[in-house]
Amino acid sequence: MSTDCIPRGSDGFYHPASEGELVCLVKQAYREGRELRVRGAAHSVSHAIYTDPQAGMRNHVEQQSPPPGDNLNVMLDKYISFRVVDHERMLVECDAGIHLGKDPSDPTGTSTLENSLLYQLFTQYGWTLGDTGGISHQTVSGFTATGSSGGSLRFSANDNLYGFRMIDGTGEVYEVNRDADPDLFHAFSPNMGLLGVVSKMTLKCEPTFNIVGQEAITTPQACEVDLFGDGDGTRPSLATFLKEQAYTRMEWWPQRGAERVSLWKADRVPATPGFEPKPYQQFGSNPELQELAFSFILTVIGNLDDLSVVPAKLKPDLAQLEQAVEEVLVPKVGKEIGDLLAKLAAAIVGGVGTVAFEIARLLAPVLRKKLPELFADILGIAVPLDGSGGPQKFQDYAWHGLPMDNQANDVLVPTEFTEAWLPVQHAGRVMTLLQAYFVAPADPHEALRRTGTYAWELYGAKATPLWLACSHTSGDDEWKDGVFRIDLYWFANNPGDPAEVFYPQFWQLLRDNGIPFRLHWAKFQPVYAAGDRGWVDFFKAQYPRWDDFLELRRKKDPNNIFLNDYWRARFGLWDAPRPQPVQGGVPFTTTDPAPHQG
Ligand SMILES: Cc1cc2nc3c(=O)[nH]c(=O)nc-3n(C[C@H](O)[C@H](O)[C@H](O)COP(=O)(O)OP(=O)(O)OC[C@H]3O[C@@H](n4cnc5c(N)ncnc54)[C@H](O)[C@@H]3O)c2cc1C
């Protein structure tokens, strides 16, 4: 019978408020033979976060609730403090649940700007981290558990990692840090929650700095970077640009006839008194209306085979939908389709399902036929080419400006991803390969199927010795100069699982062309049957420390309480025993096959 250390919340999560309570929960899971997983901000694909059973749950981003059943899912919203442990070395110990910035989707409502790590470091100490991801909603432990990273080959939050305080799979606390055991330390990010529960992390901060930059939205031909070639006297190659630019990311829209690239870049400048931030503005003068219009049209074009699902997929606050369609969308798409879209929006807002369905029936064939030629106009809503004013210039504090996508509304424009990381010197070759793949079909509909209707984000990351980092390098291999990352967006209101209906073409294209690549651990990965080692062995071959990590995992989690089905599949550990109750205090001895027998 279960003996809960603390009661399970009505939301299905355990909410420990101290390390002692966390330890108690892990010991309980070990003793009772139950899985235990911790969630951060739930920005990773859900199967990577929660315990089993997840078989009936679609794998997706921002799954806020845990699956049903007796396993333990933990949320650390009551465990969010931090303290300076060495002022001179700028060492800060954080409780694992603290968020980097505010998490607007935190279901407990605990996360605020004021209790976020980066804000407190900046306002109280004038410190920061070397980089952040495109958003800063994540928890410190969730960000590092998946090896997340910002867009820079020169700066990385990995360099700010100093130590981890962990609770292993029997409930014992252990610590590892960069000075005491540098090699072992490199096993702990990314850790996927497989080496234990991260209780605390120590970060080595740095003095804050500011950023100055610009975003230019141009055609690929007018882009300041030669995206597909070797570069010349006027434009650097993509690999050179990524290596030299302090911070950058590009959103490439390769859709035929709509081709454009929005290039965001920034440099570091010292923090000086009197600095006046002029933050980057991600959307135009009326972001709410633009995002709503864009979300609506993407939802419509993504569901042309069954437009009856559109009302349910649009998120609740539709007060401005009709206005958004009238003011933003109709002027872009012409009278015939514009009128039908406006009527559809009105019927949806009015809750007149049958009328909406009738309009949808008329709209679908016209829109389907004209979509390839209309796409550039649709894209103009969210990503208009720069006008005569040229690129948008901005300057900001690092903590605020580096996460340039914080303004994007996850609810209105829900986005999912797969992300390939490959040695930076292959950047131009891979771009050329993709370009050729997109231009090959004579049929514009097939071309649009290949590109999808969303952006391909292009950025980079610094090489690191962290064992399972997607930018891992041994120091003398082809990964040593850093990585080029292709982050393929998927609009989450589209039907189907992108890992089955959209991403495979991309993964296979890279693989068939002999491109070495690794996939971001937090984002979509190939789906395959138990026992199918095709992709497992492909990825195993990309990570020289793969077996070392699995051996460490085996030791730190002898009852396999942290190993859910998703991670079993990623590492080919289908035969590892399920957690078993530990009788009479006798430690469970695993018969998990050693990884090399795999
Ligand atoms: C809109 C959006 C933008 C993004 N931008 C970027 C980007 O720019 N760069 C990038 O690299 N990635 C990016 N990501 C991916 C994101 O950084 C990862 O999904 C990250 O892991 C999310 O952190 P989280 O706090 O939400 O953790 P979760 O997603 O909740 O958890 C991540 C993993 O960590 C485990 N975990 C969490 N806390 C603990 C703990 N205390 N102990 C043990 N295990 C734990 C979880 O079980 C899970 O396996 C983005 C994702 C989204 C949705």
The ligand as an SDF file (V2000), in Angstrom:
LIG
                    3D

 53 58  0  0  0  0  0  0  0  0999 V2000
    8.3580   28.0440  -27.2880 C   0  0  0  0  0  0  0  0  0  0  0  0
    9.6090   27.2520  -27.0310 C   0  0  0  0  0  0  0  0  0  0  0  0
   10.8400   27.8340  -27.3000 C   0  0  0  0  0  0  0  0  0  0  0  0
   12.0190   27.1110  -27.0720 C   0  0  0  0  0  0  0  0  0  0  0  0
   13.2300   27.6910  -27.3690 N   0  0  0  0  0  0  0  0  0  0  0  0
   14.3620   26.9720  -27.2200 C   0  0  0  0  0  0  0  0  0  0  0  0
   15.6390   27.5200  -27.5700 C   0  0  0  0  0  0  0  0  0  0  0  0
   15.7500   28.6600  -27.9930 O   0  0  0  0  0  0  0  0  0  0  0  0
   16.7290   26.7410  -27.4250 N   0  0  0  0  0  0  0  0  0  0  0  0
   16.6490   25.4630  -26.9730 C   0  0  0  0  0  0  0  0  0  0  0  0
   17.6770   24.7930  -26.9020 O   0  0  0  0  0  0  0  0  0  0  0  0
   15.4660   24.9180  -26.6150 N   0  0  0  0  0  0  0  0  0  0  0  0
   14.3370   25.6420  -26.7240 C   0  0  0  0  0  0  0  0  0  0  0  0
   13.1390   25.0980  -26.3530 N   0  0  0  0  0  0  0  0  0  0  0  0
   13.1420   23.7970  -25.6680 C   0  0  0  0  0  0  0  0  0  0  0  0
   13.1540   24.0030  -24.1450 C   0  0  0  0  0  0  0  0  0  0  0  0
   14.2680   24.7520  -23.7500 O   0  0  0  0  0  0  0  0  0  0  0  0
   13.1960   22.6300  -23.4710 C   0  0  0  0  0  0  0  0  0  0  0  0
   11.9790   21.9790  -23.7350 O   0  0  0  0  0  0  0  0  0  0  0  0
   13.4400   22.6810  -21.9810 C   0  0  0  0  0  0  0  0  0  0  0  0
   13.7430   21.3960  -21.5160 O   0  0  0  0  0  0  0  0  0  0  0  0
   12.2190   23.1960  -21.2590 C   0  0  0  0  0  0  0  0  0  0  0  0
   12.4760   23.3600  -19.8890 O   0  0  0  0  0  0  0  0  0  0  0  0
   11.2830   23.1510  -18.8710 P   0  0  0  0  0  0  0  0  0  0  0  0
   11.6000   23.8600  -17.6150 O   0  0  0  0  0  0  0  0  0  0  0  0
   10.0070   23.4250  -19.5340 O   0  0  0  0  0  0  0  0  0  0  0  0
   11.4220   21.5900  -18.5680 O   0  0  0  0  0  0  0  0  0  0  0  0
   10.4290   20.3900  -18.9710 P   0  0  0  0  0  0  0  0  0  0  0  0
   10.1740   20.4550  -20.4080 O   0  0  0  0  0  0  0  0  0  0  0  0
    9.2640   20.3780  -18.0570 O   0  0  0  0  0  0  0  0  0  0  0  0
   11.3620   19.1630  -18.6270 O   0  0  0  0  0  0  0  0  0  0  0  0
   12.4760   18.8530  -19.4170 C   0  0  0  0  0  0  0  0  0  0  0  0
   13.1020   17.5510  -18.9360 C   0  0  0  0  0  0  0  0  0  0  0  0
   13.7360   17.7710  -17.6940 O   0  0  0  0  0  0  0  0  0  0  0  0
   13.2700   16.8670  -16.7110 C   0  0  0  0  0  0  0  0  0  0  0  0
   13.3360   17.5910  -15.4540 N   0  0  0  0  0  0  0  0  0  0  0  0
   12.8790   18.8370  -15.1960 C   0  0  0  0  0  0  0  0  0  0  0  0
   13.2160   19.1930  -13.9530 N   0  0  0  0  0  0  0  0  0  0  0  0
   13.9120   18.1800  -13.4100 C   0  0  0  0  0  0  0  0  0  0  0  0
   14.5420   17.9470  -12.1460 C   0  0  0  0  0  0  0  0  0  0  0  0
   14.5290   18.8540  -11.1850 N   0  0  0  0  0  0  0  0  0  0  0  0
   15.1690   16.7700  -11.9400 N   0  0  0  0  0  0  0  0  0  0  0  0
   15.1960   15.8240  -12.9110 C   0  0  0  0  0  0  0  0  0  0  0  0
   14.6110   15.9820  -14.1120 N   0  0  0  0  0  0  0  0  0  0  0  0
   13.9890   17.1440  -14.3630 C   0  0  0  0  0  0  0  0  0  0  0  0
   11.8690   16.5150  -17.1990 C   0  0  0  0  0  0  0  0  0  0  0  0
   11.4020   15.3040  -16.6640 O   0  0  0  0  0  0  0  0  0  0  0  0
   12.0940   16.4440  -18.6900 C   0  0  0  0  0  0  0  0  0  0  0  0
   12.6780   15.2060  -19.0470 O   0  0  0  0  0  0  0  0  0  0  0  0
   11.9430   25.7900  -26.5560 C   0  0  0  0  0  0  0  0  0  0  0  0
   10.6970   25.2130  -26.2780 C   0  0  0  0  0  0  0  0  0  0  0  0
    9.5300   25.9410  -26.5130 C   0  0  0  0  0  0  0  0  0  0  0  0
    8.2040   25.2940  -26.2310 C   0  0  0  0  0  0  0  0  0  0  0  0
  1  2  1  0
  2  3  1  0
  2 52  2  0
  3  4  2  0
  4  5  1  0
  4 50  1  0
  5  6  2  0
  6  7  1  0
  6 13  1  0
  7  8  2  0
  7  9  1  0
  9 10  1  0
 10 11  2  0
 10 12  1  0
 12 13  2  0
 13 14  1  0
 14 15  1  0
 14 50  1  0
 15 16  1  0
 16 17  1  0
 16 18  1  0
 18 19  1  0
 18 20  1  0
 20 21  1  0
 20 22  1  0
 22 23  1  0
 23 24  1  0
 24 25  2  0
 24 26  1  0
 24 27  1  0
 27 28  1  0
 28 29  2  0
 28 30  1  0
 28 31  1  0
 31 32  1  0
 32 33  1  0
 33 34  1  0
 33 48  1  0
 34 35  1  0
 35 36  1  0
 35 46  1  0
 36 37  1  0
 36 45  1  0
 37 38  2  0
 38 39  1  0
 39 40  1  0
 39 45  2  0
 40 41  1  0
 40 42  2  0
 42 43  1  0
 43 44  2  0
 44 45  1  0
 46 47  1  0
 46 48  1  0
 48 49  1  0
 50 51  2  0
 51 52  1  0
 52 53  1  0
M  END
$$$$
